[in-house]
C-alpha cells in the first residue's frame, strides 16, 4: 500500500471516528444549569474538544492498524467477499 493511500484511508477513518466520539460525555447547558445568554440550551457546556481529538486519533489508529493487518496478511480477500454475497466467480 502506498504511503499516500494509507494516509488517505487513515484520514477517512479518523473523520468517521470523530463523529462517533463527539457525543461522548456531553452535557448540555440546560443539564448543567449554566445557560449562556444568547445560546441554545442544548449546546454543550464543556465540549472538551482537545480530549476528543486525542481519543479520535487513538481509536482511528487502532482501527487502521487492524485493517492494515487484515490487508497486509490477506486475511480477507475479494473472493471471500464474493462468496459472502453469493456471487459466483
C-alpha positions as CSV (number, residue, x, y, z in Angstrom):
1,X,0.0,0.0,0.0
2,X,1.4,3.4,-1.0
3,X,2.0,5.9,1.8
4,X,-0.4,8.4,0.3
5,X,-3.1,5.8,0.1
6,X,-2.5,4.8,3.8
7,X,-2.7,8.5,4.8
8,X,-6.0,8.9,2.9
9,X,-7.5,5.8,4.4
10,X,-6.4,6.9,7.9
11,X,-7.9,10.3,7.4
12,X,-11.3,8.8,6.3
13,X,-11.3,6.5,9.3
14,X,-10.3,9.4,11.6
15,X,-13.1,11.6,10.3
16,X,-15.8,8.8,10.8
17,X,-14.5,8.1,14.3
18,X,-14.6,11.8,15.1
19,X,-18.3,11.9,14.6
20,X,-18.7,8.7,16.8
21,X,-16.6,10.2,19.6
22,X,-18.1,13.8,19.6
23,X,-21.1,12.8,21.7
24,X,-19.1,11.1,24.4
25,X,-19.7,12.7,27.8
26,X,-21.5,15.7,26.5
27,X,-23.8,17.5,28.9
28,X,-26.0,20.3,27.6
29,X,-26.1,23.8,29.2
30,X,-29.6,23.0,30.4
31,X,-28.5,19.8,32.1
32,X,-25.5,21.6,33.6
33,X,-27.7,24.5,34.8
34,X,-25.5,27.2,33.3
35,X,-27.1,28.6,30.2
36,X,-25.1,31.4,28.5
37,X,-27.3,34.3,27.3
38,X,-28.0,34.1,23.5
39,X,-27.0,30.4,23.2
40,X,-29.1,27.3,22.7
41,X,-29.9,25.5,25.9
42,X,-28.9,22.2,24.1
43,X,-25.4,23.5,23.4
44,X,-22.6,21.6,25.2
45,X,-21.4,23.2,28.4
46,X,-17.9,21.8,28.3
47,X,-17.2,20.2,24.9
48,X,-13.6,19.1,25.7
49,X,-12.6,19.0,22.1
50,X,-8.9,18.5,22.7
51,X,-9.5,15.3,24.7
52,X,-11.9,14.1,22.0
53,X,-9.3,14.7,19.3
54,X,-6.8,12.6,21.2
55,X,-9.4,9.8,21.6
56,X,-10.3,10.1,18.0
57,X,-6.7,9.7,16.9
58,X,-6.2,6.7,19.2
59,X,-9.3,4.8,18.1
60,X,-8.7,5.6,14.5
61,X,-5.1,4.3,14.8
62,X,-6.4,1.1,16.3
63,X,-9.0,0.6,13.5
64,X,-6.5,1.5,10.8
65,X,-3.9,-0.9,12.3
66,X,-6.4,-3.7,12.4
67,X,-7.5,-3.1,8.8
68,X,-3.9,-2.8,7.7
69,X,-3.0,-6.2,9.2
70,X,-6.0,-7.7,7.5
71,X,-4.9,-6.2,4.2
72,X,-1.2,-7.0,4.5
73,X,-1.7,-10.6,5.6
74,X,-4.6,-11.1,3.2
75,X,-6.8,-12.5,5.9
76,X,-9.9,-11.4,3.9
77,X,-9.7,-11.5,0.1
78,X,-12.0,-10.3,-2.7
79,X,-13.0,-13.9,-3.2
80,X,-14.2,-14.1,0.4
81,X,-16.5,-11.1,-0.2
82,X,-17.9,-12.6,-3.4
83,X,-18.7,-15.9,-1.6
84,X,-20.3,-13.9,1.2
85,X,-22.8,-12.1,-1.0
86,X,-23.4,-15.2,-3.1
87,X,-21.7,-14.2,-6.4
88,X,-20.2,-17.0,-8.5
89,X,-16.7,-16.4,-9.6
